[in-house]
Amino acid sequence: MAYSDDAIAFSQIPADHQVRLEDRVSFLYLERCSVRQDKTGVVAYSRAEEGQRKQRIQIPVSGIAVLHLGPGTSISAAAMTSCTRAGATVIFTGGGGVPAYSRTVPLTNSARWALAQAKLVSSETNQRKAAVILYRRQLGLELDADETSIAVMRGLEGRAMKLKYKELARKHAIKGFRRDTKSEDPVNMGLNLANSLLYGCAASACFAIGINPALGVIHRGDARSLLFDLADLYKPSVSLPVAFKSAQDEDPLSSVRKLMRKEIHRQEMLKEMLAVLMEILEPHLPSRDDDRLIAGRGDEVEGHTQYGS
């Protein structure tokens, strides 16, 4: 099958140029089909009944808010990637779209940790204290939240990372190394991969207690800010050594994946990240864990109560 230049160009439109969420079709439900990626974008192939031809349906993922996949469906990794880039949420469901079997949910039904996170990020003093905890773990230095400014800690981190790059480059005989996320040399590509694996672990830890990855302590302005904060704890000791060590292997990226998997397991990284989150959030946990309503002047009243009479 031949595709026009316009069709191919449309399939490559970046997510930030796609249809706004409020202008999208709310959802599309599919069943008994295979969802795949081709040159024009995401398509669904119906299962051919006896004596019938297989149908091919183009799915405008950039114009859909949610894609429901019912019984008898499958989706390829490439198609799933396109849906994600286009901002379409994919949910696996039962017949007719109910119930939903696959979606991101916290491993707790409590809002306590999310409320603690809101209290932490709303106070610069609270954030500075949390930043000290993170920098202590990352740099292995004794830091005082009352005496050390964020600027000083940021400078210490920058110098430590610069020295680490030089040390590892010298150790593995890699000349002229410079960190560049867009570079395609083995070290930079290995670092990109290793760091993305750390971000995945951090996301799992955040989702486990139902907190928002966008509300970082040190990092700001990115939907993954808190993931960056957590991943930074392991970059000097895990992702950097792994990337440099794997750079001269026959298949560097495969080596990075294997070594990172080993280190994540050995260091119980998911458990440790969860412990870090709890350490910085615990001082801000609310004393109550029930449903309630705001009552003004800092007071609260019982929720699920009729106050109209």
C-alpha positions as CSV (number, residue, x, y, z in Angstrom):
1,M,0.0,0.0,0.0
2,A,1.3,3.5,-0.9
3,Y,0.9,6.5,1.4
4,S,0.8,10.1,0.4
5,D,3.4,12.6,1.7
6,D,0.6,14.4,3.5
7,A,-0.5,11.3,5.3
8,I,3.0,10.4,6.5
9,A,3.6,14.0,7.6
10,F,0.3,14.0,9.6
11,S,1.4,10.9,11.5
12,Q,4.5,12.7,12.7
13,I,2.8,15.8,14.2
14,P,4.3,16.3,17.7
15,A,1.9,16.1,20.7
16,D,2.1,19.8,21.5
17,H,0.7,20.6,18.0
18,Q,-2.3,18.2,18.4
19,V,-5.9,18.9,19.2
20,R,-6.5,20.4,22.7
21,L,-8.1,18.0,25.2
22,E,-11.3,20.1,25.5
23,D,-11.8,19.8,21.7
24,R,-11.3,16.0,21.5
25,V,-13.8,13.3,21.0
26,S,-14.4,12.0,24.6
27,F,-13.7,8.3,23.8
28,L,-13.6,5.5,21.2
29,Y,-14.5,2.0,22.1
30,L,-13.1,-1.0,20.1
31,E,-13.5,-4.8,20.5
32,R,-12.4,-7.9,18.6
33,C,-9.6,-6.2,16.7
34,S,-5.9,-5.6,16.6
35,V,-4.5,-2.1,17.0
36,R,-1.3,-1.5,15.2
37,Q,1.0,1.3,14.0
38,D,1.6,1.8,10.3
39,K,3.0,4.7,8.2
40,T,-0.1,6.8,8.5
41,G,-0.5,6.4,12.3
42,V,-2.6,4.1,14.5
43,V,-5.0,1.7,12.8
44,A,-7.4,-1.1,13.9
45,Y,-7.8,-4.3,12.0
46,S,-11.0,-6.2,12.5
47,R,-11.0,-9.9,12.9
48,A,-12.2,-11.4,9.6
49,E,-15.3,-13.5,9.9
50,E,-15.7,-16.5,7.5
51,G,-16.3,-15.2,4.0
52,Q,-15.6,-11.6,5.0
53,R,-12.6,-9.3,4.4
54,K,-10.6,-7.9,7.2
55,Q,-11.5,-4.2,7.7
56,R,-8.9,-1.5,8.3
57,I,-10.0,1.6,10.4
58,Q,-7.8,4.6,10.9
59,I,-7.9,5.8,14.6
60,P,-7.3,9.6,15.0
61,V,-5.5,9.2,18.3
62,S,-4.6,12.9,18.4
63,G,-8.3,13.8,18.4
64,I,-9.4,11.2,21.1
65,A,-9.3,11.7,24.8
66,V,-9.6,8.0,25.8
67,L,-9.3,4.8,23.8
68,H,-11.3,1.9,25.3
69,L,-10.1,-1.6,24.3
70,G,-12.8,-4.2,24.9
71,P,-12.7,-8.0,24.8
72,G,-10.7,-9.6,22.0
73,T,-8.4,-6.7,21.4
74,S,-4.6,-6.4,21.3
75,I,-2.4,-3.4,20.9
76,S,1.3,-3.2,19.7
77,A,4.0,-1.4,21.6
78,A,4.4,1.0,18.6
79,A,0.7,1.9,18.6
80,M,0.7,2.4,22.4
81,T,3.7,4.7,22.0
82,S,1.8,6.8,19.4
83,C,-1.2,7.0,21.7
84,T,0.9,8.2,24.6
85,R,2.7,10.8,22.4
86,A,-0.7,12.1,21.1
87,G,-2.0,12.4,24.7
88,A,-4.7,9.7,24.3
89,T,-5.3,7.5,27.4
90,V,-5.6,3.8,26.7
91,I,-7.8,1.7,29.0
92,F,-8.5,-2.1,28.8
93,T,-12.2,-2.8,29.6
94,G,-14.9,-5.4,29.7
95,G,-17.7,-5.7,27.2
96,G,-19.1,-2.3,26.3
97,G,-16.4,-0.5,28.1
98,V,-17.2,-1.5,31.7
99,P,-15.4,-2.3,34.0
100,A,-12.0,-0.8,33.4
101,Y,-9.2,-3.3,34.0
102,S,-6.1,-1.3,33.5
103,R,-5.4,2.2,34.7
104,T,-2.9,3.8,37.1
105,V,-4.2,3.8,40.7
106,P,-2.3,4.3,43.9
107,L,-1.7,1.3,46.2
108,T,-3.4,3.1,49.0
109,N,-7.0,4.5,49.2
110,S,-5.9,7.2,51.5
111,A,-5.3,10.8,50.6
112,R,-3.0,11.4,53.5
113,W,0.2,11.4,51.5
114,A,-1.2,13.7,48.8
115,L,-2.3,16.2,51.5
116,A,1.2,16.0,53.0
117,Q,2.7,16.7,49.6
118,A,0.5,19.7,49.1
119,K,1.5,21.1,52.5
120,L,5.2,20.5,51.7
121,V,5.3,22.3,48.4
122,S,3.2,25.2,49.6
123,S,5.9,26.3,52.0
124,E,9.4,27.3,51.0
125,T,10.7,26.5,54.5
126,N,9.2,23.0,54.3
127,Q,10.8,22.5,50.8
128,R,14.2,23.6,52.0
129,K,14.1,21.0,54.8
130,A,13.1,18.3,52.4
131,A,15.8,19.4,49.9
132,V,18.4,19.0,52.6
133,I,17.3,15.4,53.2
134,L,17.6,14.7,49.5
135,Y,21.0,16.4,49.1
136,R,22.3,14.6,52.2
137,R,21.4,11.2,50.6
138,Q,22.8,12.2,47.2
139,L,26.1,13.8,48.3
140,G,26.7,12.0,51.5
141,L,27.3,15.3,53.3
142,E,26.1,16.6,56.6
143,L,24.0,19.7,55.8
144,D,22.0,22.0,58.1
145,A,18.6,23.2,56.8
146,D,18.9,26.4,58.9
147,E,22.4,27.3,57.8
148,T,22.7,26.0,54.3
149,S,20.9,27.7,51.4
150,I,19.5,25.9,48.4
151,A,22.0,27.8,46.2
152,V,24.9,26.4,48.2
153,M,23.6,22.9,48.0
154,R,23.0,23.2,44.3
155,G,26.5,24.3,43.8
156,L,27.8,21.4,45.8
157,E,25.8,19.0,43.7
158,G,27.1,20.6,40.4
159,R,30.7,20.3,41.4
160,A,30.2,16.7,42.7
161,M,28.7,15.6,39.3
162,K,31.4,17.4,37.3
163,L,34.1,15.5,39.3
164,K,32.2,12.2,38.9
165,Y,32.1,12.7,35.1
166,K,35.8,13.3,35.0
167,E,36.6,10.4,37.3
168,L,34.6,7.9,35.2
169,A,35.8,9.2,31.9
170,R,39.4,8.8,33.1
171,K,38.7,5.3,34.6
172,H,37.2,4.0,31.3
173,A,39.6,5.9,29.0
174,I,36.9,7.9,27.3
175,K,38.3,11.2,26.0
176,G,36.4,14.4,25.4
177,F,33.2,13.4,27.1
178,R,30.5,16.0,27.5
179,R,27.0,15.4,28.8
180,D,24.5,16.0,26.0
181,T,21.1,14.3,26.1
182,K,20.8,14.6,22.3
183,S,24.2,13.1,21.5
184,E,24.3,9.5,20.0
185,D,27.7,8.5,21.5
186,P,27.5,5.3,23.7
187,V,27.9,7.0,27.0
188,N,25.3,9.7,26.5
189,M,22.8,7.2,25.0
190,G,23.5,4.8,27.9
191,L,22.9,7.6,30.4
192,N,19.6,8.5,28.8
193,L,18.5,4.9,29.0
194,A,19.7,4.4,32.6
195,N,18.1,7.6,33.8
196,S,14.8,6.7,32.1
197,L,14.8,3.5,34.1
198,L,15.4,5.4,37.3
199,Y,12.4,7.7,36.4
200,G,10.2,4.6,35.9
201,C,11.1,3.3,39.4
202,A,10.4,6.8,40.8
203,A,7.0,6.9,39.1
204,S,6.1,3.6,40.6
205,A,7.0,4.8,44.1
206,C,4.9,8.0,43.6
207,F,1.9,6.1,42.3
208,A,2.1,3.6,45.2
209,I,1.1,6.3,47.7
210,G,-0.9,8.4,45.4
211,I,1.2,11.6,45.1
212,N,1.8,13.9,42.2
213,P,5.1,13.4,40.2
214,A,4.8,17.0,39.0
215,L,5.2,18.5,42.4
216,G,8.9,18.3,43.0
217,V,11.0,19.4,45.9
218,I,14.2,20.6,44.1
219,H,13.0,20.5,40.5
220,R,10.1,22.6,39.2
221,G,8.1,23.1,36.1
222,D,8.1,19.6,34.6
223,A,5.4,16.9,34.9
224,R,8.3,14.6,36.2
225,S,9.9,17.0,38.6
226,L,9.6,14.7,41.7
227,L,10.9,11.8,39.5
228,F,14.0,13.9,38.8
229,D,14.4,14.5,42.5
230,L,14.3,10.8,43.3
231,A,16.4,9.7,40.4
232,D,19.2,12.2,41.2
233,L,19.8,10.2,44.4
234,Y,21.1,7.3,42.3
235,K,22.7,8.9,39.3
236,P,26.2,9.3,40.8
237,S,26.3,5.8,42.3
238,V,24.2,3.8,39.7
239,S,23.4,5.3,36.3
240,L,26.7,7.1,35.7
241,P,28.9,4.1,36.5
242,V,26.7,1.7,34.5
243,A,26.7,4.0,31.4
244,F,30.4,4.4,31.4
245,K,31.1,0.8,32.1
246,S,28.8,-0.3,29.2
247,A,30.1,2.2,26.7
248,Q,32.7,-0.1,25.1
249,D,30.6,-3.2,25.1
250,E,29.5,-4.7,21.7
251,D,25.9,-3.8,22.6
252,P,26.0,-0.9,25.1
253,L,22.3,-0.4,25.6
254,S,21.7,-4.1,26.2
255,S,24.4,-4.0,28.8
256,V,22.9,-0.9,30.4
257,R,19.6,-2.6,30.8
258,K,21.1,-5.7,32.3
259,L,23.3,-3.8,34.8
260,M,20.5,-1.4,35.8
261,R,18.1,-4.3,36.4
262,K,20.7,-5.9,38.6
263,E,21.4,-2.7,40.6
264,I,17.7,-1.9,41.0
265,H,17.2,-5.3,42.5
266,R,20.4,-5.4,44.6
267,Q,19.8,-2.0,46.1
268,E,16.0,-2.5,46.6
269,M,15.6,0.8,44.9
270,L,11.8,0.8,44.8
271,K,11.7,0.2,48.6
272,E,14.3,2.9,49.2
273,M,12.6,5.5,47.0
274,L,9.3,4.9,48.9
275,A,11.2,5.3,52.2
276,V,12.6,8.6,51.0
277,L,9.2,9.9,50.0
278,M,7.7,8.9,53.3
279,E,10.6,10.6,55.2
280,I,10.1,14.0,53.5
281,L,6.3,13.8,53.7
282,E,5.7,12.3,57.1
283,P,6.2,15.6,59.1
284,H,3.3,17.0,57.1
285,L,0.8,14.1,57.4
286,P,-2.7,15.2,58.5
287,S,-3.8,13.9,61.9
288,R,-7.1,12.6,60.4
289,D,-7.8,10.2,57.6
290,D,-11.6,10.6,57.0
291,D,-13.7,12.5,54.6
292,R,-14.5,16.0,55.7
293,L,-15.4,19.5,54.4
294,I,-13.7,22.9,54.9
295,A,-15.6,25.1,57.3
296,G,-13.6,28.3,57.2
297,R,-10.8,29.8,59.4
298,G,-8.9,26.5,59.2
299,D,-11.8,24.4,60.7
300,E,-13.3,21.3,59.1
301,V,-16.6,19.5,59.5
302,E,-17.7,15.9,58.8
303,G,-18.2,14.9,55.2
304,H,-21.1,12.9,53.7
305,T,-23.5,15.0,55.9
306,Q,-26.5,17.0,54.7
307,Y,-26.0,20.6,55.8
308,G,-28.9,22.0,53.9
309,S,-31.5,22.0,56.6
